[in-house]
Amino acid sequence: MTQTLQCPALMIAAPASGQGKTMVTAALARLHRRQGRRVKVFKCGPDFLDPQIHAVASEAPCENLDFRMGGEADVAWRLARAARNNDVILIEGVMGLFDGDPSAADLARRYNLPILVVIDGSAMAKSFGAIALGMKTYQPDTRVVGALANCVGSAYHAQLLAESLPEGVAWFGALPRNADAALPERHLGLLPAAEIANLAQRIDQLADRIAETAAAQLPPPAAFPAVDAPHLVQELQGKKIAIARDAAFCFTYPANLECLRELGAELCFFSPLEDAAPPSCDAIWLPGGYPELHTRKLAANRSMIDALQQHIAAGKPMLAECGGMIALAASLIDTEGQSHPLTGILPGVVTMQKKLAALGMQSLTAPTGTLGGHTFHYSTFDCPLTPVAYTTDAHQRQSEAVYRINRLTATYFHAYFPSASATVAALFS
C-alpha cells in the first residue's frame, strides 16, 4: 500500500479568468503566514506572473503544477514535498475551473481537493447561485465546497448572493469592491511583482478583509502519495550558468532554477540592461520577459552586446527563450509601426501585435528526451535563418521555430526544465 501524507489543502478556482482568484489566493497565503503557518502556494498551468505575487504573499517560491507541461510524476512529488514541509497548501486554478486540457478540475479530482470558487458578483444577484450550482454539478466528482463573492457592492448585495446558494455549496463570504486592491496588468497579464507599487500592502489589506470570512478557516486535510523526488545525474557539475534577471528578463520558473542546481550547475545572475557584461561563465540563459519595453537601453549597451557575441563566437552554449530571443533580434517594430534597433545578434525583425500571436502548450522533441513547455507571445519574428527544429502543440501540429547559431539556441518556446533534464543538460553543456 502506498504511504500517504496529510496536509490541509484548498484549490481556489473560478468560472472564468478575471474573477479575482489570484488576489484571493495571495490574501489567504498572507493570512496563514500571519498565523505562523508554513504555506506552500502552487499555480495550475504555465503562468509566470501569478506565482510572483504568491511568492511575496507566502514568503516562499510558488511552483507550477501541470500534467501536460511537467508530467504527472512531477506534479506528484512536488505536492508530496509540500505536504511534508508545510502546514497548508493553496493551489490557484487556471482560467475557469473546467477550462483547458488538462484543467484545474482534473488536478483537483486526482487528489480529491476541496475547491473554493471565487465569483465576481458585481453585476448579478441570484444568478450567483446558478453559477455556483453549475460549478458544483457540472462534473459531480469535482469537490466544490463553497463560493466566495468578489466585488460586492453592499451588505444587502452580499445577502442576496448568499441566499441564492444551493444546498451543498457553503457561503464563504464576500469581498467588497476595492479598486486599490486590484492588480495592474500589461499585455502578458499582471505586472511582475517587482513592478507593482505597494504590493505587500495591497495583499495585507485584502488579507484583513478575508480574515472576516469563512475562507479564513484552515482547510481540511488532503491525502497525497508519499512520492520521492527524481534522482538527477549531475551532468552540469562544474558548469557556471549566467542567467539574465532584470525588468526585461523576468520570466523564470523556480523549478527551472532548481533543476539546473540539481544537475550540478552553479548559477549566477546579471542584468543585460545595467551590467557591462555577463559574469565569467560556461553558459548563458536569456529567459523571457519584456525586452520590447526596453529596446533603447538594450541597444545602447554595446559592451554587453559585444560580450554576448563573443560568447557565441567562442562556441559556448546560450539559450534565448521568447523575450530572450526578441532581445537578440536586429530590430523591433512596435504596434504603432515604429522601428527600434535591438542588439542585432540574431538576424531578423520582431513585429509586435495588438493581439496574441500564439498561446498554448508545446513540446520539443530531442534525442535526449521531450521537453514540455508552452508559448505565449504578442509578437512575430521574421528570421532568415532556417530553423533546426520546431515545437509541436497539443494536437501535434508544427508550431514554434528553433534557431541555432553555433551553440546559441533561440525560440519563442518556454521550456519547463524538469520535464526532460537530460535535454536541458545538453543545451547548457
PLY file of the C-alpha trace (Angstrom):
ply
format ascii 1.0
element vertex 429
property float x
property float y
property float z
element edge 428
property int vertex1
property int vertex2
end_header
0.00 0.00 0.00
1.32 3.43 -0.97
2.05 5.64 2.00
0.16 8.93 2.06
0.90 12.32 3.52
-1.76 14.50 5.10
-1.80 18.28 4.77
-4.63 20.85 4.79
-5.16 21.94 1.20
-7.51 24.11 -0.83
-7.86 24.90 -4.52
-9.03 28.43 -5.35
-10.82 28.39 -8.70
-13.37 30.44 -10.65
-15.84 30.16 -13.52
-13.53 32.29 -15.71
-10.41 34.40 -15.73
-10.63 37.84 -14.17
-12.78 36.84 -11.17
-10.11 37.66 -8.56
-8.72 34.24 -7.69
-5.09 35.44 -7.75
-5.66 38.09 -5.09
-7.85 35.77 -3.01
-5.14 33.10 -3.10
-2.46 35.64 -2.18
-4.59 37.03 0.64
-5.17 33.56 2.08
-1.46 32.82 1.86
-0.62 36.01 3.72
-3.29 35.35 6.36
-1.95 31.87 7.10
1.62 33.22 7.25
0.49 35.82 9.79
-0.84 32.97 11.89
2.57 31.33 11.88
1.83 28.60 9.36
4.23 27.39 6.70
2.39 27.98 3.43
3.06 26.47 0.03
1.27 28.02 -2.93
1.04 26.38 -6.34
-0.30 27.71 -9.62
-2.05 25.47 -12.13
-0.72 25.83 -15.65
2.29 27.62 -17.11
1.77 31.15 -15.74
4.91 33.12 -14.77
3.28 36.20 -13.26
0.74 34.98 -10.70
3.44 32.89 -8.94
5.48 36.05 -8.38
2.55 37.53 -6.46
2.16 34.35 -4.42
5.86 34.24 -3.59
5.54 37.68 -1.99
2.39 36.67 -0.11
3.66 33.32 1.18
7.32 34.30 1.60
8.29 31.18 -0.34
8.66 30.22 -4.02
5.44 29.39 -5.83
5.71 26.44 -8.21
3.61 25.39 -11.20
1.57 22.20 -11.47
0.59 20.92 -14.91
0.09 17.33 -16.02
0.97 18.15 -19.63
3.88 20.54 -19.15
5.67 18.77 -16.33
4.08 15.34 -16.29
2.10 13.55 -13.60
5.20 12.36 -11.75
6.48 15.93 -11.41
3.14 17.08 -10.00
3.01 14.16 -7.57
6.40 14.66 -5.99
6.04 18.45 -5.72
2.78 18.00 -3.85
4.36 15.32 -1.67
7.28 17.60 -0.81
4.87 20.39 0.01
2.80 18.13 2.26
5.94 17.03 4.13
7.25 20.53 4.74
4.23 22.81 5.15
1.18 23.40 7.31
-1.18 24.33 4.47
-1.20 24.02 0.67
-3.03 26.52 -1.54
-3.45 25.91 -5.27
-4.65 28.64 -7.62
-6.53 27.32 -10.63
-6.08 28.49 -14.20
-8.73 30.22 -16.33
-12.11 28.73 -15.47
-12.19 25.59 -13.32
-13.05 23.30 -16.24
-11.07 25.12 -18.95
-8.05 23.60 -20.63
-6.79 20.08 -21.15
-5.75 19.27 -18.51
-7.90 21.61 -16.42
-7.65 22.68 -12.80
-10.61 20.37 -12.18
-8.54 17.42 -13.45
-5.89 18.14 -10.85
-8.48 18.63 -8.11
-10.15 15.31 -8.90
-6.86 13.44 -8.93
-6.16 14.48 -5.34
-9.76 14.95 -4.12
-9.01 18.57 -3.30
-11.71 20.81 -1.83
-12.41 23.74 -4.16
-13.39 27.27 -3.24
-15.00 29.05 -6.19
-14.40 32.80 -6.46
-17.15 34.56 -8.41
-17.26 38.22 -9.39
-20.71 39.17 -8.12
-20.60 42.82 -9.17
-23.22 42.54 -11.91
-25.56 39.87 -10.57
-27.83 38.82 -7.73
-29.49 35.39 -7.64
-27.68 34.31 -10.79
-24.72 33.93 -8.42
-26.36 30.78 -7.06
-26.97 29.39 -10.54
-23.30 29.76 -11.41
-22.24 28.16 -8.14
-24.66 25.26 -8.71
-23.30 24.74 -12.21
-19.73 24.70 -10.90
-20.66 22.05 -8.33
-22.71 19.76 -10.56
-21.07 20.07 -13.99
-18.60 17.34 -13.04
-20.06 15.77 -9.89
-16.80 14.08 -8.93
-15.19 17.52 -8.59
-15.35 18.61 -4.94
-16.67 22.20 -4.96
-17.29 23.01 -1.29
-18.15 26.69 -1.30
-18.28 30.05 -3.03
-16.76 33.43 -2.25
-18.28 36.55 -3.76
-15.87 39.17 -5.05
-16.51 42.83 -5.91
-19.68 43.09 -3.81
-21.36 46.49 -3.60
-23.03 46.41 -0.16
-24.10 44.25 2.76
-27.53 43.85 1.15
-25.91 42.80 -2.11
-23.88 40.18 -0.21
-27.06 38.93 1.47
-28.76 38.40 -1.91
-25.77 36.45 -3.18
-25.58 34.31 -0.04
-29.28 33.49 -0.15
-29.01 32.34 -3.74
-26.61 29.50 -2.99
-27.98 25.97 -3.40
-27.74 23.27 -0.78
-24.27 21.79 -0.61
-22.41 24.96 -1.59
-21.30 26.83 1.51
-21.21 30.61 1.71
-17.59 31.61 2.29
-18.30 35.33 2.47
-17.92 38.43 0.35
-15.17 40.86 -0.54
-16.12 44.44 -1.37
-15.24 46.33 -4.50
-11.79 47.77 -3.93
-10.03 49.42 -6.85
-6.93 49.94 -4.72
-6.51 46.19 -4.24
-6.74 45.39 -7.95
-3.50 44.39 -9.61
-2.29 46.33 -12.67
-1.99 44.47 -15.95
0.05 44.55 -19.14
-0.29 42.68 -22.43
1.10 39.44 -20.99
-1.09 39.54 -17.87
-0.41 41.01 -14.44
2.64 43.16 -13.93
5.65 41.37 -12.47
5.60 41.56 -8.69
8.68 43.79 -8.62
6.85 46.46 -10.65
3.68 46.64 -8.53
3.74 49.55 -6.14
2.86 48.69 -2.55
2.21 45.05 -3.42
2.74 43.76 0.12
0.41 46.45 1.45
-2.29 45.51 -1.08
-2.01 41.86 -0.08
-2.16 42.75 3.62
-5.29 44.85 3.11
-7.07 42.03 1.34
-5.87 39.55 3.97
-7.56 41.78 6.57
-10.77 41.52 4.56
-10.62 37.80 4.01
-9.90 37.23 7.70
-13.53 38.22 8.31
-14.86 35.45 6.03
-15.22 31.68 6.35
-12.41 31.31 3.82
-10.01 32.15 6.65
-10.58 28.75 8.24
-7.86 26.16 7.88
-8.99 23.82 5.08
-9.45 20.11 5.73
-6.53 17.71 5.26
-5.96 16.19 1.84
-4.05 12.97 1.18
-1.03 12.97 -1.12
1.01 9.90 -2.13
4.46 9.92 -0.49
6.48 10.26 -3.71
10.21 10.93 -3.65
11.96 13.46 -5.86
13.52 12.14 -9.07
17.24 11.45 -8.97
19.11 13.60 -11.49
22.57 12.76 -12.80
24.78 15.81 -12.25
25.54 16.34 -15.91
26.27 20.04 -15.37
28.69 19.54 -12.47
31.38 22.22 -12.60
29.43 24.38 -15.09
28.62 28.00 -14.27
25.47 29.37 -15.90
24.82 33.12 -16.05
21.10 33.97 -16.10
19.67 37.34 -17.16
17.47 38.83 -14.47
16.09 42.38 -14.58
13.00 44.28 -15.76
13.45 42.96 -19.32
14.15 39.34 -18.36
11.93 38.22 -15.50
10.10 35.04 -16.56
11.77 32.08 -14.89
10.17 29.08 -13.27
11.58 28.37 -9.79
11.52 24.72 -10.87
13.87 25.52 -13.77
16.42 27.10 -11.45
16.11 24.18 -9.06
16.58 21.71 -11.92
19.81 23.39 -13.05
21.16 23.29 -9.50
20.17 19.63 -9.12
22.07 18.92 -12.36
25.14 20.32 -10.61
25.33 23.80 -12.17
26.41 26.91 -10.31
24.01 29.77 -11.06
24.78 33.47 -11.16
22.69 36.40 -12.36
23.27 39.55 -14.37
21.39 42.44 -15.94
21.67 42.99 -19.72
20.17 46.43 -19.06
22.60 47.61 -16.40
25.76 45.49 -16.44
28.67 45.93 -18.83
28.97 42.19 -19.44
27.82 38.84 -18.06
29.96 37.32 -15.33
32.58 34.79 -16.39
30.62 31.63 -17.16
30.33 28.45 -19.22
26.78 29.10 -20.49
24.18 31.88 -20.62
20.39 31.80 -20.32
18.29 34.73 -21.53
14.76 33.95 -20.27
11.51 35.62 -21.27
10.25 38.99 -20.14
9.59 42.41 -21.63
12.53 43.40 -23.87
10.06 45.26 -26.09
9.74 47.87 -23.30
13.50 48.37 -23.05
14.72 48.43 -26.66
16.65 51.68 -26.35
18.58 50.58 -23.27
19.32 47.13 -24.69
20.60 48.56 -27.98
22.73 51.18 -26.22
24.60 48.67 -24.03
27.32 47.97 -26.60
29.69 46.31 -24.17
27.02 43.78 -23.23
26.20 43.11 -26.90
29.89 42.59 -27.68
30.27 40.21 -24.72
27.25 38.13 -25.81
28.57 37.98 -29.38
31.99 36.88 -28.14
30.32 34.17 -26.02
28.53 32.79 -29.08
31.61 33.08 -31.32
33.58 31.08 -28.76
31.14 28.20 -29.19
29.75 28.45 -25.67
26.10 27.47 -25.03
23.37 30.11 -24.82
19.61 29.62 -24.54
17.43 32.57 -25.58
13.74 31.93 -25.00
10.90 34.18 -26.11
11.85 37.61 -24.73
15.47 36.47 -24.72
15.23 35.73 -28.44
13.44 39.02 -29.12
16.27 40.92 -27.42
18.80 39.34 -29.80
16.94 40.42 -32.96
18.15 43.18 -35.26
15.12 45.38 -34.72
11.59 45.57 -33.36
8.53 47.21 -34.91
6.06 48.38 -32.28
2.26 48.43 -32.55
2.40 51.96 -33.95
4.65 50.85 -36.81
7.80 52.47 -35.43
11.07 50.56 -35.82
13.54 50.29 -32.94
17.04 48.82 -33.19
17.91 45.93 -30.90
21.11 44.03 -30.27
21.45 42.58 -33.80
22.93 39.30 -32.60
20.23 37.36 -34.48
19.22 38.44 -37.99
15.56 39.28 -38.36
12.80 41.64 -37.32
10.33 41.31 -34.45
6.88 42.83 -35.01
4.63 43.47 -32.03
0.95 42.57 -32.43
-2.07 44.08 -30.71
-3.49 40.59 -30.16
-1.95 37.33 -29.05
0.22 35.79 -31.73
0.48 32.40 -30.05
-0.72 30.73 -26.86
-0.72 27.14 -25.70
1.14 24.08 -24.51
4.12 22.96 -26.56
6.71 20.23 -26.62
10.15 19.96 -28.18
11.48 16.52 -29.05
15.23 15.92 -28.97
17.38 12.77 -28.99
17.81 13.15 -25.21
14.10 13.50 -24.42
10.99 15.60 -24.97
10.79 18.97 -23.23
7.38 20.18 -22.13
6.54 23.85 -22.00
4.36 26.50 -23.55
4.24 29.54 -25.78
2.73 32.93 -25.04
3.68 36.00 -27.07
2.34 39.13 -28.71
4.93 39.30 -31.49
6.12 37.57 -34.63
9.74 37.04 -35.69
10.75 37.21 -39.36
14.14 35.50 -39.34
16.13 34.49 -42.47
17.77 31.55 -40.66
16.49 28.06 -41.42
15.02 26.53 -38.25
16.80 23.42 -36.98
13.62 22.16 -35.34
10.03 23.05 -34.47
7.97 22.53 -31.37
4.60 20.81 -31.63
1.36 21.82 -29.96
-1.13 19.64 -28.08
-2.55 18.45 -31.43
0.92 17.54 -32.80
0.91 20.47 -35.19
4.18 22.20 -36.06
4.46 25.38 -34.04
7.46 27.42 -32.84
10.72 27.55 -34.80
14.03 26.78 -33.09
17.07 28.64 -34.47
20.77 27.84 -33.96
23.97 29.86 -34.40
26.92 27.84 -33.10
25.73 26.85 -29.59
23.06 29.59 -29.39
19.55 28.13 -29.26
16.76 30.67 -29.78
12.99 30.13 -29.81
9.67 31.51 -28.58
9.21 28.23 -26.68
9.31 28.44 -22.86
10.73 25.12 -21.69
9.90 23.52 -18.35
13.28 22.04 -17.49
12.22 19.22 -15.10
10.24 17.60 -17.93
13.47 16.45 -19.65
16.55 17.19 -17.57
18.93 15.36 -19.95
17.80 17.62 -22.82
18.36 20.68 -20.64
21.83 19.43 -19.71
22.64 19.04 -23.40
21.54 22.63 -24.12
23.86 24.06 -21.47
26.89 21.75 -21.66
0 1
1 2
2 3
3 4
4 5
5 6
6 7
7 8
8 9
9 10
10 11
11 12
12 13
13 14
14 15
15 16
16 17
17 18
18 19
19 20
20 21
21 22
22 23
23 24
24 25
25 26
26 27
27 28
28 29
29 30
30 31
31 32
32 33
33 34
34 35
35 36
36 37
37 38
38 39
39 40
40 41
41 42
42 43
43 44
44 45
45 46
46 47
47 48
48 49
49 50
50 51
51 52
52 53
53 54
54 55
55 56
56 57
57 58
58 59
59 60
60 61
61 62
62 63
63 64
64 65
65 66
66 67
67 68
68 69
69 70
70 71
71 72
72 73
73 74
74 75
75 76
76 77
77 78
78 79
79 80
80 81
81 82
82 83
83 84
84 85
85 86
86 87
87 88
88 89
89 90
90 91
91 92
92 93
93 94
94 95
95 96
96 97
97 98
98 99
99 100
100 101
101 102
102 103
103 104
104 105
105 106
106 107
107 108
108 109
109 110
110 111
111 112
112 113
113 114
114 115
115 116
116 117
117 118
118 119
119 120
120 121
121 122
122 123
123 124
124 125
125 126
126 127
127 128
128 129
129 130
130 131
131 132
132 133
133 134
134 135
135 136
136 137
137 138
138 139
139 140
140 141
141 142
142 143
143 144
144 145
145 146
146 147
147 148
148 149
149 150
150 151
151 152
152 153
153 154
154 155
155 156
156 157
157 158
158 159
159 160
160 161
161 162
162 163
163 164
164 165
165 166
166 167
167 168
168 169
169 170
170 171
171 172
172 173
173 174
174 175
175 176
176 177
177 178
178 179
179 180
180 181
181 182
182 183
183 184
184 185
185 186
186 187
187 188
188 189
189 190
190 191
191 192
192 193
193 194
194 195
195 196
196 197
197 198
198 199
199 200
200 201
201 202
202 203
203 204
204 205
205 206
206 207
207 208
208 209
209 210
210 211
211 212
212 213
213 214
214 215
215 216
216 217
217 218
218 219
219 220
220 221
221 222
222 223
223 224
224 225
225 226
226 227
227 228
228 229
229 230
230 231
231 232
232 233
233 234
234 235
235 236
236 237
237 238
238 239
239 240
240 241
241 242
242 243
243 244
244 245
245 246
246 247
247 248
248 249
249 250
250 251
251 252
252 253
253 254
254 255
255 256
256 257
257 258
258 259
259 260
260 261
261 262
262 263
263 264
264 265
265 266
266 267
267 268
268 269
269 270
270 271
271 272
272 273
273 274
274 275
275 276
276 277
277 278
278 279
279 280
280 281
281 282
282 283
283 284
284 285
285 286
286 287
287 288
288 289
289 290
290 291
291 292
292 293
293 294
294 295
295 296
296 297
297 298
298 299
299 300
300 301
301 302
302 303
303 304
304 305
305 306
306 307
307 308
308 309
309 310
310 311
311 312
312 313
313 314
314 315
315 316
316 317
317 318
318 319
319 320
320 321
321 322
322 323
323 324
324 325
325 326
326 327
327 328
328 329
329 330
330 331
331 332
332 333
333 334
334 335
335 336
336 337
337 338
338 339
339 340
340 341
341 342
342 343
343 344
344 345
345 346
346 347
347 348
348 349
349 350
350 351
351 352
352 353
353 354
354 355
355 356
356 357
357 358
358 359
359 360
360 361
361 362
362 363
363 364
364 365
365 366
366 367
367 368
368 369
369 370
370 371
371 372
372 373
373 374
374 375
375 376
376 377
377 378
378 379
379 380
380 381
381 382
382 383
383 384
384 385
385 386
386 387
387 388
388 389
389 390
390 391
391 392
392 393
393 394
394 395
395 396
396 397
397 398
398 399
399 400
400 401
401 402
402 403
403 404
404 405
405 406
406 407
407 408
408 409
409 410
410 411
411 412
412 413
413 414
414 415
415 416
416 417
417 418
418 419
419 420
420 421
421 422
422 423
423 424
424 425
425 426
426 427
427 428
